[in-house]
Each structure stands twice: as structure tokens, then as C-alpha cells.
């Protein structure tokens, strides 16, 4: 056998052996087993179940608000544009695996000849170059970019879901504040009516100045609270308009009432992993980091590059077309020998970053489970609070009616009636707040389970 072939085979065998020694695959880590069910999940046999965020509400006007926000929200639009740019940049790593062809022209003039005469040269040609991806380094880099891009896509889906949830929640918070404003208006009207009654009784020689002062003080405080309630409502409306991409002028029509929001479809913990875009994004980030680590290890291996030039050259530009075609090919093998440990440390750093990405992934899963458990537990507590407050309102109404009768009969003073009125109205406001919290919590619950916007518009 030809000695040159033998030496080439020996050299290639040494390169392959080095590749086996250097190119260790990063260890893939696994999540700890999850429980079979969510611990705090409430009983839901008597409740309607839904599979997407908008069906939680079932109101076309509110769905239209969400659609408008998804279409016009500036933050979401900016995220979509960044995602589009990231997708366009994927072609860079894909192109690195393919041959590269360039066309070029060069021309120069100089007087470097012995007789110092000015000479010129012109060349046109094609240059073809290709790095052979022997070890899959370029493929790993491309896969890493693809995994990262898919993670960004999942992040965009999460941004869509979060925006839809914020629109729904802000709308219902605004409605609850509108209802609270109505309660405050009722409080002011009742205090004014009581004040008028006291004034009439005073003119009749029955009431006292202390009663008049107490009634006026209560009315003024109620008017102050009314103004504050109006400010809170306008702030919510402006927040909602900005989410929808509108100018914030507090001029939205709200739904007629707080809706009876259904519970989202319950899922076991393992299903949450497959449905939450933020968990999927974290998993893709980990996969991308593993691919990056593999590419970093393979950067320590020899690289083979092939180049070919096809050109015409002539001292005169006008004679280029009649010049003969010349070609040349070059094969080069570049093997890292000494770089002060730079490539080795870069590979170790990439392994460490992959481990960090896994920790981020695991933490994202833990936080997702915490959110689900928290929202389910809060649902149970809010249900209990709503039950007790509903009973308390009935008792407070009886108490207020009792003291109204005693006040009309002159048996009880104004302080007792004010106390009874305040108690009833405070409970009414508390009921509105609890119902709003329950609506908001069920939307948070849907997000925690990975429920999307209209099933993320892809089913």
C-alpha cells in the first residue's frame, strides 16, 4: 500500500481518537417526579368547566376587548417584531453548514516592476468555500438557535395569554370599582336623607345640634370616599384602555355585572408541564444550552475547509472576456494545538451554563406548581368568605331596619343608626370585593394551569 495513504490513515485515526476523547456529550438532567394531583384542588363537580381563557367569561363584549388588545397592544406588537427578527436570523447558522459562493472583482495599478513602469491587473471570478461539519458542531449550533427560537415562540404565547388575562382582570376590577362607586353613592344618599330627617326634627324641636353635626360629618366623609372611589374607577378604565392600545381617556363601556366565571379545566401536574408556555420556554432554553455546550466541545476538534476559485485575469480590463478560465482548489485542515486553555474553558463554561439553564427550568416548574396550588387554595378560601359575608349581609340588613324603626320612633339615637348603616354598606362593598377577587383568581388559576387565549388560537 502507498506510504502516503498509510500515513493519511494513521493521521485520520489519531484525529478520530482525539474526537472521541475530547467530545464528551453534556449530561442531560431530569426533573424530580411530580405528585399525581394538585393538593389544594377544590371540589368542582357543581361548577362549569372551560378549556380556554375567553370561555371562562362567555361574554362577547369582553372577548372583543381581548381581541382588540391582542391586535393593538404596543408591548405585544414589539415582542412579535423581535420574535420575527429572531426567526430571520436563524438562516445564519443554517447557512454556515452549506457551501458559500461569492462573486468578485479586483483591480489594481502599481509601479513595482524593475523599470518602474505603471502596470495594472484585473480579475473577476467565483470563490466557493465549505467547512465540512465532520463532528456536527455547526449542526449543534443551528439546533441550539432553533431551540432558543422555539423558546421565544413559547414566550410570545405566554405574553399573549398574560395580556388576555390582564385585560379580563382589569375589566372586572374596573367593574367592581364601578359597583363600589354605586355603593358609595348610596351611602351618600342615605346620609343626606338622614341629615334631612334630623333637620326636620330639629325644626320641630325634637332633634339636637349634636345629631345634626354627626350627620353632616358622616355625609362629608362619605362624599370624600365617593370622590376617591371615582378616581379608582377612572384609573382602572385608563389601565384597560392602554392595554387595548387606546388613548387613556376613561371612556369604556363595562359589562353590566361581574360574570359568573367558570373554573378552568383541572389538570394533573404533569399536564401543566405540557401546557404552560413559560415551562416549555424554559425547557427549550435548557435544550439550547445543551446544544451550545456540545458545539463548544466540538470546537476543540480539527476542522476541514475546502475552497475553490474560478477566475479570469488580465492586465487590461477590456481583454478579460478573451482570457482563459483558471481554477484552483485548496483543502485545509486546522487543528487547535495551543490556545492557553481558551477552548477548554469555553467548553466547561458552556457545560456550567447548561446546568444553570436546567436550574432555571426546575425553578420555573416549582413556581408553576406553587401558582396552581395557591390559586386553588385561594378559591376555597374565597368561597368560604363569600358564604359567610352573604349571611352577614342578611343579618346587617335586619339590624339596619331595626335601628331605622327605633330612630323614627325616637327611641334610638343617630349614632346607632349610622353604625348599622355603615355595617351593612361595608358588607355590601366587601361582597363586591370578594366576588371580584374570585373572578380575578379564576383567571390566575387558568393561567397557572396553562389555559391559553382561545386555546392559543392554534386548535
Buried (B, 14 or more C-beta within 10 A) or exposed (E): EEEEEEEEEEEEEEBBEBBEEBBEEBEEBEEEEBEEEBEBBBEBEEBEEBBBBBBBBBBEEBBEBBBBBBEEBEEBEEBBEEBEEBEEEBEEBBEBBEEEEEEEEEEEEEEEEEEEEEEEBBBBBEBBBBBEBBBBBBBBBBBBBBBBBBBBBBBBBBBBBBBBBBBBBBBBBBBBBBBBBBBBBBBBEBBBEBBEBBBEBBEEEEBEEEBBEBBBEBBEEBBEBBEEBBEBBBBBBBBBBBBBBBEBEBEBEBBEEBBEBBBBBBBEBEEBBEBBBBBBBBBBBBBBBBBBBBBBBBBBBBBBEBBBBBBBBBEEEEEBEEBEEEEEEEEEEEEBEEEEEEBBEBBBEBBEBBBEBBEBBBEBBEBBBEBBBBBBBBBEBBEEBBEEBEEBBEEBBEBBEBBBEBBEEEEBBBEBBBEBBBBBBBBBBBBBBBBBBBBBBBBBBBBBBBBBBBEBEEE
